[in-house]
Amino acid sequence: MDKPVFDKDVPVPAEGGYQASKYYWVREMEVGDSFTCSRKNCNAIRQLGLSNKAPWLPDGFKFQTRKIENDVYRIWRVA
């Protein structure tokens, strides 16, 4: 990587002032909420709940996933 141009006087945004994932909206789910998605998206979203790489999710956030049709899955927030 070439040396970048340095900027001066750019303030640091407040914590949480950015979307940490394109699936940031899952944090808005309440326990018992569910939605359907494709296998590809389902796997990516499910990984959020299994990893600690999503500190923006509420503590104890958990999903359950079930296949309901060919390439259609349902994800529930269970905790």
C-alpha positions, -999 to +999 in steps of 0.1 A: +000+000+000+013+035-008+014+060+019-020+077+023-025+114+025-031+123+062-061+145+071-061+169+100-089+179+124-113+151+114-133+143+146-137+107+157-174+096+155-192+086+187-191+049+195-217+031+175-220+059+150-214+035+122-231+003+109-208-025+118-224-049+094-248-049+065-270-069+088-270-042+115-308-043+116-308-077+134-301-059+166-336-044+163-352-079+166-371-087+198-372-122+213-398-142+193-394-121+161-384-141+129-379-136+092-371-157+061-340-156+040-320-176+015-294-201+027-265-178+018-279-148+038-291-171+066-256-185+071-240-150+072-266-137+097-264-168+118-227-164+121-232-130+137-250-147+166-223-173+170-193-151+169-180-124+192-173-102+162-205-084+166-201-064+198-230-041+186-255-069+193-272-070+227-257-093+254-270-128+252-284-123+216-292-158+201-308-172+170-324-204+160-326-214+123-348-239+105-351-248+068-387-244+058-385-249+020-359-255-007-333-227-001-357-208+022-348-206+059-364-189+089-344-173+116-359-166+151-344-145+179-347-167+209-327-147+235 
